[in-house]
Amino acid sequence: MVKYKGNMQTGLTVGLCLLLGLYPWSVAFSAEEPVTISKSEEYFPDTLGSRWTYRGQISEGPLQSVELKFFTNVSTVSGTKTMNGVTVTVFHDTNPGDHGPSDSFYRRDAVGIVYYGSDPGTPLEKQITPYQIFRFPLRIPSSFQQFDRMGVDFGSDMDRDQTDEKVDTQGWSKVIGRETITVPAGTFQDAVKVEARMNMKIHLSGSRHTVSGIDVMTAWFAKGVGLVKYSERQELSAIKEDRGVITEITEELEDYDIKAAKSH
């Protein structure tokens, strides 16, 4: 379904889904007539036992010294659990973004998909989840704000003054269009292209300076298959004499096995 969790792994992990937006999308959409996608849920299969294998690469570091690494991530629908009084679907990933195993929790219903966080999660993620990541039916083009939280605990002491920083963060989701996309698993027609943005302003308690972080993820979902590719760019501005960090992550679908839904 939605193995879709933007991670600010440079110390800004928010958990995927992710998503930000320094500015609302008042930018002009194309003049084309909006399109409503019927049976939108078919782009996000989540049947128990379904499995997706992704081939990934990550580049990280200051611009002058970028390290490139390759990795594999296997995502599986492993079951359900109860969170906040509702039943959520559990996705287990073996190595998302090359950061080790994690579980992510989603609830899909007639009106869309809500992200309930991850395990292991971060203090920040726990304060802003749950939030919606897709609205059904999907409409092209469309966008909505997912969250807008001011002054929450960042859960990390970036300037090493023994006090965790506070952060302002906003998230936005945007459905852009449909495209044909080719990945190792094959060519997929009319994949839905979406963009998620998250903006953060981290207020350093010691110096009173503000550090900006941004995460932009573009992802493609194919009908009956789910996520076939995502490309994510994370930026963290410089702290003191540091140069700042830029991380770029891509995962492409290599193999998949979607289980049929059980008939009632």
C-alpha positions, 0 to 999 in steps of 0.5 A: 500500500503506502510504503511512503514515509519520508524520513529526515534521517539526518537527525530530522526523522519524521517518519514517512510519510511525509511531507512538508510545505514551506508554502501552500500550493497556490502555484498554478495547476495546469488549465486541464480539467480535473480528473477523478480516479475511481476505485482509488484504493486499488492503487494502494493494495494492503492484503496480508502477506503482500510483498514488495522488493525495492532496489535503492540508492542513497547519497548523503553528505555536504556538497563537497563530499557526497557518499553514494550507497546502494541497498535493498528494502523488502516491504511486507504487509505483516498484520494489523494492530489497534492504535488509538482505538482503531485497527491499522495495517502494519507494514514491515520494512527490512531496510527503508532508506538504508536505515534498518528495519521498521514497522509503519502503521496505516488505516485505509477506509472509504475517505482515504489513508491515514498514517499512524506513525512507525516503530521505532518512531521519533519523539517528533513523529509521535506528536504529529501523528496520526495525519492523512496522507491521501484523500479518496477519491484521488483527484488530479490535480489536488492538494491539501495540508496534512499538519501544521504544528508550532513549537513542538519538541524536536526530540534532539539536542542539535546544539549540545546545550543539554536542551532539546530543540523546539520545531515548527513543522508543516506538511502538504500532499499533492496529486500531480498527474499520471505517467508511464514509469519504468523500473526494474519490475517492469513498465507501468502505465498511468501510474499516479504521481504524487508529491509530499513536502515537509518543512521544518524550522528548528529553533536552537535553544542555545544560540537562538538561531533557526535551522531549516530542514526540508523534505520533498518526496515524489512517488509513483503508485500503480493500480493493483501494485502500489508504490513502484518508485519514490525519489526523496531529497532532504536538506538540513541547513548549516549549524555553526561552522557545519556545511549543512547536509543534503540527502537524496534517496531513491527506491525502485520496485524490483519484484512484488507479490500482491496477495488476493483479497479473501472473499467473504 
